[in-house]
């Protein structure tokens, strides 16, 4: 069972977002948050459309999906 929650993933993204794009993978986020990569990937997909201050996009799908995050310009 994963200890990671949707709010934890959201807070992590807000903390990591910058004006320059950052590229992350669910397994790397899960490793840092001590959770399941599958749960993190599910939360990332859900948060993609909900975040208003952060741009979150699926970027690549080689061995696993890479997510591109950056702060939205005001």
ZAZASE-288213 format. One record per atom (N, C-alpha, C): residue in one letter; x, y, z. Coordinates in steps of 0.2 Angstrom, whole numbers, plus 5000, padded with zeros to 4 digits. Each point is the difference from the previous one (the first is absolute). Example, Ala and Ser with C-alpha at 12.3 -4.5 7.8 and 13.67 -1.06 7.14 Angstrom:
2
A506649725039 A499650065000 A500450065000 S499850054996 S500450065001 S499650055003 
This chain:
74
X500449945000 X499650065000 X500450065000 X499850054996 X500450064999 X499850055006 X500550045003 X499950055004 X499950074997 X500150004994 X500050064996 X499250024999 X499850075001 X499450024998 X500050054995 X499450014997 X499950054995 X500350075002 X499850025006 X500250065003 X500850005000 X500349955002 X500749995001 X500450024993 X499749964995 X500250014993 X499950074998 X499550035001 X499850074998 X500550055003 X500149995007 X500550045004 X500749994997 X500249944998 X500749994997 X500050044993 X499550004996 X500050034994 X500150085001 X499650025004 X500150085002 X500750015002 X500349965004 X500650025003 X500649994994 X499949964996 X500549994994 X499950044994 X499450034999 X499950044994 X500450065000 X500250024994 X500450064999 X499850034994 X500350064998 X499850034994 X500349974994 X500649965002 X500349964995 X499749935000 X499849964995 X499749945000 X500549955004 X499649955003 X500449955004 X499649934998 X500449954999 X499849944997 X500149955006 X499449965001 X500049955006 X499749944997 X500149955004 X499749934999 X499649985006 X499549974999 X499649985006 X500449955005 X500449964997 X500449965004 X500550045005 X500350054997 X500450055003 X499750035006 X499450034998 X499650035005 X499849955006 X499849944998 X499849955005 X500649995005 X500649994997 X500649995004 X500150055005 X499950064998 X500150065005 X499550005005 X499449984998 X499450015005 X499949935003 X500449954999 X499949945003 X499349974999 X499850004993 X499449974998 X500049964994 X499549984997 X499949964995 X500050044993 X500549984995 X500050034994 X499350004996 X499649945001 X499450004997 X499550055003 X500050015006 X499550055004 X500250074997 X500750015000 X500250074998 X499850014993 X500149964996 X499850004993 X499250024999 X499649965004 X499350015000 X499950085002 X500350025006 X499950075002 X500250054995 X500649994997 X500250044995 X499550014994 X499749954998 X499550004995 X499450045002 X499849995006 X499450045003 X500250075001 X500650025002 X500150075002 X500250044993 X500149974995 X500250034994 X499550054998 X499349995001 X499550044998 X499850055005 X500249985006 X499750045006 X500550065002 X500650004999 X500550055002 X499950064996 X499950055003 X499950074996 X500750045000 X500449995005 X500650045000 X500749964997 X499949944999 X500549964997 X499849964994 X500450004995 X499949974994 X500349935001 X499649944999 X500249935001 X499849974993 X500549974997 X499949974993 X500449935000 X499749954997 X500349944998 X500550024995 X500649995000 X500650024996 X500249944996 X500249955002 X500349944997 X499849945003 X500049944996 X499849945002 X500549944998 X500750015002 X500549954998 X499849945004 X500449995006 X499849955004 X499550015005 X499950075002 X499550025004 X499850074998 X499450025002 X499850074998 X500450055004 X500350054996 X500350065003 X499550065000 X500050035005 X499550065001 X500450065000 X499850054996 X500350075000 X499650055004 X500350035005 X499650045005 X500450074999 X499650055001 X500350075001 X499450055002 X500250055003 X499550055002 X499750044995 X499450015000 X499650044995 X500250075001 X500050044994 X500150075001 X499450035002 X500050055004 X499450045002 X499850054996 
